[in-house]
Amino acid sequence: MIDQVQPSQLQDWIATQAPNGSVVVLDVREAWEVQTACVKAQGFELVQIPMHLIPPRINELKPEQPIAVLCHHGGRSMQVAAFLVQQGFSHIANIAGGINAWSSQVDTSVPKY
């Protein structure tokens, strides 16, 4: 199952998934997008791997670690989340609305594009 988590709910999701461990926010946007607007790691490890590089770099991720996937609006991140579940990852969330919603709900200093 893939949890749908609003950016404003991410800290609650982190608390339920890994109260004593670490959570990864996997940003699957392209490098130019990350340079345009980026989240700050707050209680999670931020990993940036563009969507098209996930298959060859999947070994950089741990299947047992909770991972919340982020993109621009939530479409690419949902595709990556589904791919990770198919590969045996068990604690996966899609950050609904992506960085655009993050800018509205969590940190208004993050530019919208």
trRosetta pair geometry for C-beta under 8 A, 3 or more apart (Angstrom, degrees):
i j d omega theta_ij theta_ji phi_ij phi_ji
1 85 7.8 172 34 -125 13 141
2 78 7.2 106 141 -144 155 73
2 81 4.8 93 -137 144 133 126
2 82 6.6 -56 -48 -75 150 63
2 85 6.1 -92 -63 -46 97 141
2 92 5.3 -43 -117 102 78 104
2 93 6.7 135 -175 -120 67 29
2 94 5.6 41 162 -15 116 102
3 13 6.5 154 125 -135 150 128
3 92 7.2 172 23 100 80 49
3 93 4.0 -34 72 -109 102 90
3 94 7.2 -174 88 24 52 64
4 93 7.3 170 -82 -162 11 81
4 94 5.6 -19 -110 65 60 99
4 96 4.9 50 -177 -54 92 123
5 9 5.1 -137 -165 88 81 107
5 10 5.6 100 145 -89 127 62
5 13 4.7 -25 -119 -45 145 155
5 68 6.2 -56 53 -134 140 123
5 93 4.6 19 -2 175 122 133
5 94 7.0 161 26 76 75 45
5 95 5.8 -41 78 -107 92 54
5 96 6.4 175 69 3 32 91
6 9 4.6 81 57 10 83 106
6 10 7.6 -115 95 -36 47 73
6 95 7.8 61 -162 -163 13 64
6 96 5.4 -44 -86 60 53 109
6 97 6.7 27 -133 20 70 126
6 101 6.6 -111 -156 154 76 139
6 105 6.4 -152 161 -145 102 174
7 10 5.6 -20 -156 -21 41 117
7 95 5.9 55 -78 -171 72 108
7 96 7.8 -126 -24 64 66 65
7 97 6.6 -89 -14 75 102 113
7 101 5.1 168 -2 115 119 96
7 102 4.3 175 -117 -96 157 63
7 105 4.6 141 75 73 109 128
7 106 4.7 -100 144 -25 118 120
8 105 4.1 -104 -48 172 100 124
8 106 6.2 -163 -82 -66 59 80
9 12 5.1 -55 -169 43 69 115
9 13 5.9 72 133 -26 86 101
10 13 5.5 -55 -148 36 35 112
10 14 6.2 39 154 -22 68 103
10 25 7.6 21 -163 -93 139 122
10 44 7.8 -67 157 -21 118 146
10 68 6.3 107 -137 171 104 173
10 95 6.6 5 -86 -115 118 107
10 106 7.6 -5 24 -84 123 142
11 14 5.5 -48 -147 34 33 115
11 15 6.5 37 152 -22 63 104
11 42 7.5 -48 -86 114 106 109
11 43 6.3 67 -123 63 87 152
12 15 5.6 -52 -150 33 33 113
12 16 6.6 23 155 -12 65 106
13 16 6.0 -63 -151 40 31 104
13 17 6.0 19 157 -13 68 116
13 68 6.7 98 107 -81 140 132
13 93 5.8 35 177 -70 151 169
14 17 6.0 -66 -140 43 27 104
14 18 6.3 -49 -173 50 65 91
14 23 4.7 -123 -129 12 93 158
14 43 5.7 106 131 128 162 118
14 44 6.0 -114 -110 -68 138 108
14 66 7.3 155 -124 108 56 144
14 68 7.8 -67 -71 -20 85 135
15 19 5.9 40 -169 -97 57 77
16 19 7.5 15 -109 -54 13 90
17 23 6.0 82 89 -95 126 122
17 66 3.8 84 155 -100 136 160
17 91 5.5 124 -153 -177 117 130
17 93 7.9 -106 -59 -23 151 124
18 21 3.8 -89 -164 66 108 93
18 22 6.2 -70 150 52 152 12
18 23 5.0 -180 34 -55 137 90
18 65 7.7 16 -81 -157 144 67
18 66 5.0 -138 -29 18 115 131
18 91 7.9 108 -46 145 98 158
21 65 7.5 -145 145 -131 129 80
21 66 7.6 124 92 15 118 105
22 44 7.2 120 -173 -140 74 51
22 45 5.6 37 172 -14 122 113
22 65 6.9 -17 87 -149 82 116
23 43 7.5 20 44 132 112 78
23 44 4.5 -54 84 -120 92 100
23 45 7.1 178 87 23 41 77
23 65 7.2 161 -122 170 38 89
23 66 4.5 -36 -119 87 90 109
23 67 7.3 172 -170 -87 72 29
23 68 6.6 31 165 -2 116 101
24 44 6.5 138 -120 179 13 100
24 45 5.0 -35 -105 73 68 98
24 46 7.7 135 -160 -103 65 16
24 47 5.2 -4 -165 6 115 119
24 61 7.0 -145 71 -131 167 92
24 65 5.9 59 -2 131 110 124
24 66 7.2 169 28 95 69 56
24 67 4.7 -15 71 -112 103 78
24 68 7.3 -177 94 29 53 64
25 39 6.8 -59 122 81 153 143
25 41 7.3 -171 34 -112 120 76
25 44 4.9 79 -17 124 98 140
25 45 7.3 -179 23 82 69 44
25 46 5.3 -22 66 -107 101 65
25 47 7.2 166 79 27 48 69
25 67 7.8 146 -101 -162 20 59
25 68 5.1 -25 -110 72 70 97
25 69 7.9 159 -164 -94 55 18
25 70 5.7 23 176 -11 98 125
25 95 7.4 33 -145 -42 102 140
26 47 5.2 -21 -108 73 66 102
26 48 7.9 152 -163 -94 49 27
26 49 6.6 -32 -164 35 97 98
26 61 7.1 3 -91 -101 136 130
26 67 5.3 19 -14 -173 120 109
26 68 7.1 173 21 81 76 41
26 69 4.9 -27 70 -108 104 67
26 70 6.7 166 81 22 48 76
26 77 7.9 146 89 -135 90 94
26 80 7.1 -140 113 132 128 141
27 34 6.2 99 135 -99 140 110
27 38 7.6 3 -125 -136 168 79
27 39 7.2 -175 -78 28 128 106
27 46 6.5 17 -11 -170 115 92
27 47 7.0 -180 23 87 75 46
27 48 4.5 -22 69 -107 109 76
27 49 7.6 132 74 28 59 49
27 70 4.9 -30 -102 74 65 108
27 71 7.5 136 -160 -86 57 42
27 99 8.0 49 -134 -62 107 116
28 49 6.4 -18 -109 83 64 67
28 50 6.3 80 -174 -157 57 26
28 51 4.3 69 167 -69 112 75
28 54 6.7 -10 -126 -58 115 119
28 69 6.1 11 -14 -168 121 99
28 70 6.9 162 14 75 76 50
28 71 5.2 -38 65 -82 94 95
28 76 5.5 -153 100 131 122 114
28 77 5.8 161 32 -92 123 67
28 80 4.9 -163 -75 -34 163 161
29 33 3.8 -97 161 87 126 137
29 34 5.6 156 86 -51 110 78
29 48 7.7 -47 55 -149 75 98
29 50 6.9 -54 112 -113 23 70
29 51 7.7 28 -84 -24 20 93
29 70 7.5 -48 -18 116 101 81
29 71 5.4 138 -64 -143 84 63
29 72 6.0 105 -102 -48 120 80
29 76 7.4 121 -84 76 59 148
29 99 7.2 -17 -38 -14 149 136
30 33 4.9 95 58 4 74 104
30 34 7.3 -142 98 -5 38 87
30 50 5.3 43 -102 -118 50 120
31 34 5.7 -55 -149 36 35 111
31 35 6.4 34 153 -18 67 105
31 48 7.9 96 -101 150 63 129
31 50 6.9 -54 -33 -59 71 120
32 35 5.6 -53 -150 37 34 113
32 36 6.4 37 150 -24 64 105
33 36 5.5 -54 -151 33 34 113
33 37 7.0 -41 172 44 67 82
33 72 6.4 -89 -156 -75 143 103
33 99 7.7 159 163 26 108 156
33 113 7.3 -162 -136 69 76 142
34 37 7.6 -96 -143 70 22 45
34 38 5.3 50 -171 -88 68 104
34 48 5.6 45 -105 -144 155 145
35 38 7.5 14 -89 -40 13 114
36 111 6.4 -101 160 79 79 122
36 113 5.1 2 151 -36 141 158
37 99 5.3 128 113 159 122 138
37 103 7.0 -39 -164 -69 140 121
37 110 5.0 82 -164 180 102 87
37 111 4.7 -131 -86 63 106 77
37 112 7.2 49 -83 -88 158 20
37 113 6.0 -159 -12 -3 125 112
38 99 7.9 -48 -104 -131 21 135
38 110 7.2 -141 60 -130 30 104
39 42 8.0 -94 163 5 100 97
39 46 6.6 -174 84 -111 96 133
39 70 7.0 -50 -1 167 138 172
39 99 6.8 -136 -43 -117 97 92
39 102 5.8 -75 -86 178 112 155
39 106 7.7 19 -129 95 108 143
39 107 7.2 140 -129 32 72 140
39 110 6.7 -6 -87 -99 57 145
40 46 7.9 -109 -177 -40 20 149
40 107 7.2 121 18 -81 102 168
41 44 5.8 -131 -154 76 82 65
41 45 6.4 6 -139 -129 134 22
41 46 4.3 -122 -74 -16 102 107
44 68 7.4 -42 -148 34 160 116
47 60 7.2 163 -165 132 139 117
47 61 7.4 158 107 -89 165 90
49 53 5.3 -125 180 89 88 107
49 54 5.8 112 123 -86 121 64
49 57 5.3 -153 -145 90 137 143
49 60 6.9 153 -70 70 144 140
50 53 4.9 74 65 14 83 107
50 54 7.8 -121 98 -34 44 75
51 54 6.0 -30 -162 -15 38 114
51 71 7.3 22 -59 -102 118 125
51 76 5.0 -90 -75 -175 146 119
51 79 7.1 42 -151 83 128 117
51 80 5.7 -120 -125 -66 87 117
53 56 6.0 -64 -162 52 63 98
53 57 5.1 28 149 3 91 124
54 57 6.3 -84 -136 57 22 90
54 58 6.1 54 164 -73 66 82
54 80 5.6 -180 -75 -134 165 106
54 83 6.5 93 118 100 142 147
54 84 7.9 -88 -179 -64 133 89
55 58 6.0 -19 -148 -30 26 113
55 83 7.7 -87 -72 175 82 140
57 60 5.0 -12 168 6 88 121
57 61 7.9 81 127 -11 77 92
58 61 5.9 -61 -168 35 53 106
58 84 7.9 175 -136 -108 107 76
58 87 6.4 -108 -164 -174 146 166
61 65 7.1 -135 -178 55 74 118
61 67 6.5 15 -159 -82 124 149
61 84 7.4 -64 118 -127 155 118
61 89 7.2 -18 131 -95 125 132
62 65 4.0 74 76 -5 108 114
63 87 7.3 -131 -105 118 108 91
63 88 5.2 -11 -145 110 139 94
63 89 4.8 -133 -141 -97 68 61
63 90 6.7 64 161 -1 83 84
64 90 6.7 5 -118 36 48 113
64 91 7.4 43 180 10 38 113
65 91 7.0 -116 123 60 26 118
66 91 3.9 -68 -100 125 69 129
66 92 7.8 -172 -153 -72 56 29
66 93 7.5 20 -177 -1 94 104
67 84 6.6 -102 75 175 141 165
67 89 6.5 -31 28 -180 127 140
67 91 6.8 120 17 94 63 77
67 92 5.6 -12 69 -112 90 69
67 93 7.4 -172 98 31 48 69
68 92 7.8 145 -92 -166 36 47
68 93 4.3 -19 -111 70 80 107
68 94 7.5 165 -160 -93 68 6
68 95 5.4 74 163 -52 105 98
69 77 3.9 162 124 -164 98 92
69 78 7.6 173 88 -60 128 26
69 80 5.0 -178 -157 86 150 115
69 81 4.7 -146 25 -63 141 91
69 84 7.4 -179 -55 1 134 141
69 92 7.0 9 -14 -168 109 94
69 93 7.1 -177 17 88 71 52
69 94 5.6 -30 61 -112 98 57
69 95 6.5 -151 83 6 43 85
70 77 5.5 -15 -127 -98 4 143
70 95 4.5 0 -93 40 78 138
70 98 6.0 116 -168 -140 70 66
70 99 6.3 83 171 -54 110 79
70 102 7.4 27 -146 -44 127 138
71 74 6.4 177 57 -69 98 15
71 75 6.7 -85 82 56 144 58
71 76 3.9 141 -112 63 165 104
71 77 4.0 -154 -4 -35 99 93
71 80 7.7 141 -48 10 119 126
71 98 4.8 -61 80 -116 57 125
71 99 7.3 -98 123 -6 26 92
72 75 7.9 -17 60 34 87 91
72 76 7.2 63 20 20 84 117
72 98 4.8 47 106 140 20 158
72 99 5.8 -46 -126 36 39 102
72 100 6.2 47 168 -25 64 104
72 113 7.8 -84 -139 73 113 91
73 97 6.4 -48 -162 -157 54 35
73 98 4.6 -66 -55 20 7 133
73 100 5.5 6 -95 18 69 133
73 101 7.9 98 -140 -17 51 95
74 77 5.6 -65 -144 47 40 112
74 78 5.9 46 159 -29 73 106
74 94 6.2 81 -158 160 89 111
74 95 6.9 -131 -104 93 86 57
74 96 5.2 29 -117 -146 144 41
74 97 5.4 22 -41 -25 126 17
74 98 4.7 -134 -44 -33 62 90
74 101 7.6 32 -46 0 115 128
75 78 5.9 -56 -152 30 26 109
75 79 6.8 23 153 -15 61 104
76 79 5.6 -55 -153 35 37 112
76 80 6.3 33 152 -15 69 105
77 80 5.7 -53 -146 40 35 110
77 81 6.1 41 152 -24 66 105
77 94 5.1 133 121 -146 103 85
77 95 6.1 -49 148 42 165 78
77 98 6.3 167 -2 -92 133 93
78 81 5.5 -49 -143 35 32 115
78 82 6.4 34 155 -19 63 103
78 94 4.7 28 -90 -125 69 150
79 82 5.8 -53 -151 35 30 110
79 83 6.5 33 150 -20 63 106
80 83 5.4 -52 -148 36 35 115
80 84 6.3 36 153 -21 67 103
81 84 5.8 -53 -149 34 31 111
81 85 6.6 32 152 -19 63 103
81 92 4.9 145 -156 160 89 123
81 93 7.1 -83 -126 109 135 14
81 94 4.6 -90 -20 -69 160 92
82 85 5.7 -52 -150 35 33 112
82 86 6.5 35 151 -19 64 105
83 86 5.6 -56 -152 36 32 113
83 87 6.4 25 151 -15 65 109
84 87 5.6 -61 -149 41 33 110
84 89 4.0 -26 161 35 94 142
84 92 5.3 152 93 -102 125 143
85 88 7.9 120 -178 -11 29 9
85 89 5.9 -80 -82 65 36 85
85 90 7.9 92 -125 -96 69 29
85 92 5.6 -113 -64 31 90 151
89 92 5.4 80 117 -55 114 116
95 98 6.2 101 100 -98 98 35
95 101 7.6 -169 151 66 89 120
95 102 7.3 18 158 -61 133 105
96 101 6.6 4 109 30 63 168
97 100 5.9 -113 167 76 79 88
97 101 2.6 57 123 -31 128 141
97 102 7.5 166 107 -24 98 59
97 104 7.8 -71 156 40 139 120
97 105 7.7 85 93 -5 146 130
98 101 6.1 111 55 18 44 93
98 102 6.9 -73 133 -8 40 100
99 102 4.9 -47 -144 32 40 123
99 103 6.4 49 154 -26 66 97
99 110 6.5 -127 -178 154 93 135
100 103 6.0 -50 -159 27 29 112
100 104 7.1 18 147 -8 60 106
100 112 5.7 65 -130 -132 76 97
101 104 5.6 -59 -152 42 40 108
101 105 5.6 9 161 1 77 118
102 105 6.4 -71 -129 51 22 92
102 106 5.0 -37 -164 35 66 119
102 107 6.4 -6 154 38 86 90
102 110 5.8 -17 111 70 102 160
103 106 7.6 -26 -60 51 11 78
103 107 6.6 -56 -118 81 41 66
103 108 6.3 74 178 -123 67 39
103 110 4.2 -126 -97 84 84 99
103 111 7.0 -55 -116 104 139 10
103 112 5.1 -168 88 -66 167 85
104 108 7.3 47 -116 -96 24 78
106 110 7.7 25 79 8 93 133
107 110 4.8 77 97 -13 103 105
